[in-house]
Amino acid sequence: MTEEENEIYLEIVEELISRTNLNPEEDALLELLVKLIEDFEDKHYQINTSTP
């Protein structure tokens, strides 16, 4: 997945979250996109852990 695709997926997720009463297909799409975004961000935006 590219940065551009990630941005598109984020926009779709925002749209779906703003709706009420998602149908089963929309709910499944939302779950899938959230998982893809999480995987992409875990891979590309690792947060460095700090030391005390």
Secondary structure, 3 states (H helix, E strand, C coil): CCHHHHHHHHHHHHHHHHCCCCCHHHHHHHHHHHHHHHHHHHHHCCCCCCCC
